[in-house]
């Protein structure tokens, strides 16, 4: 009886280890180069206001949740700064003119069956700019969907999220209304 109890406890402990969530490794890069001209000196930052704490979630599966990359806001900020500087912005931490990218949502939800999977990624970002006593706010949203056979591959979903980041940053730096505001027009 004691051996049976020990076996049961061992199996229970090992099953707990098998459901540990995986981490997500993202590396968003802005690679579109100069696609607009923004002649401004700005203080720029990214803030993380996501309500949910996952980046990738496999629905109805175990483990159900993948943890987000802990440095996600820093990585998106690096790509955001590259997008701004590639398009003519001088980033200066002491500037009185500011631009903030607020991450409200950024994740992918995956549905899997025995024969296929579908990954639906969403991004919901708010850009807040302040210059000369005026404020500009605009929400940018994006979606991406990929499908494939059998189970998902985490690297492909991470690539999907990296590409969605590039798409979102490209939309921001080519938004003529934002550019006009930043240039004081």
N, C-alpha and C positions, 0 to 999 in steps of 0.2 A: 504494500500500500504506500509506504514511504517513497519507494522508487517511482511509483506512478505519479505521486504528487510532485516530486522533483522534476520528472519529465514534463509534466503539464506546465509547471512554472517556467522551465527552460524554454519550452515552445512559445509560451505567452510572451516572454521577454524578447525572444528573437523576432517574433511577429511585430512587436513594437518597433524594432530597429528597421524592419523592412519598409515601414511607411514614412520614414523621414523625408521631408520635402527636399527637392533638388534646388540648387541655386541657379539663377539665370545670369548669364554673362552677356551683356550688351556692349557694343562698341560703335555707337552712332558717329558717322563722319559726314561732314558737309563737303561734298566734292563737286558741286555745280559751278564753282568758280564765280567770276564776276558776271552777274546777269542783270544788275541794276546799279545805279549810282546814288549812294546815300552819303551826302557830304555833311556829317554831323560828328560832334564829339559827345560821347555818351558814357554814362556809368551803366553797366549791364549786369543782370543777374538772373538766375533761375531759382524759383521756389517750388517746392513739392507740396501740393495741396490735395493729393489723392486721398479719397476716403477709404478705398480698399487697399489692402497691403500686398496684393499679388500682381505679378506681371504676366504670368502664364497660368491659366487654370484649365485643367482637363476635366470636363464635366462628367459626372457619374463614374469616375474612375478613382483608383487609389494608386499612388498618392494624388489627391485631388488638387492640391495647391502647390505651385512652385514659388519659392520666395523671390522677391525682386532683388535685382542687383543693388546692393547697399549704396553704391556710389552712382546710382542712376541720375540724380539731379546734377551731380558734378560732370558726368559724361555728356549729358544733354547741354549743360552750360558750355562746355568746351566746344561742342559742335555749333552752338548758337553764337559764341564769340567768333568762331571761324567764319560763319555765314555773314556776320555783320562786318568784320574787317575785310573779308574778300570783296565786299560791295561798297567799300569806301568809308566805313565808320571808323573813327578813332576811339578806341575804348580807353577811358581814363577814369580811374576809381574816384577821383575828386570832382568830376564834372557835376554841375547842378542839373543837367538834363539826364533823365534816367529812362531806362527801358527794362521792364521785368517780364520774363516769360513765366507764367504760372501754370504748372502742370495740374490739371483737374482730374484727368483720367488718362491712362496709358497702359493698355493691357491687351492680351489675346485670350479668347476663350475657345477651347478646342472640343469638338464633338467627334467621338470615335465610334465606329461600328466594327464588325468583324472584317469588312472588306475595304473600308475607306475612312479618311479623316477630313475634317474641315476646320481651319483655323480662321477665326474672325477677330482681327485686331482693330482697336479703336484708339484714337487720340483726341483729347479735348483740352486745348490750351487757350489761355487768355493772355493777351499781350497788353500791358499797361505801360504807357509812356507819359512822361511829364516833362514839360518844357515851357519856360516863360510864364509860369502860373497857370498853364492849361494842361488838361489831362486827356489822353486818348486811350480808349479801351476797345479791344476787338477780340472776339472769340474765333478761334480757328479749330475746325474739326476735320478729322480724316478717318478713313477706313481702309482696310486691306483684307482681302480674303484669299486664302490658298487652300487647295484640296489635293489630296493624294491618296494612293492606295495604302491599305493596312493602317498601322499605327503611325502617329506623327513622329517626326525627328525634331528634337529640341533645337538643333542648330539651324534648321530651316525656319522655325518659328522666330528664333532670335534674329535671323537675317530679315525676316518679314518686318519685325519691329524696328530694326536699324533703317530699312528702306522707308518705312512710314515716317520716321524722324526726319530723314533727308527731304521727303516730300513736304512735310509740314514747314520745315525751315525755309525751303525754296519759296513756298507760298507767302511766308511772312516777309522775306526780303524783297519780294517783287510786288507787294501790295502798295500801289501808288498812293492811296489815301494815307497810309502809315508813313511812307517816304515823304510826302508833302508835309505832314505834321512834324516829322523829325527835322526837316529843313526849314521850318518856320514859315511855310507858305500858307 
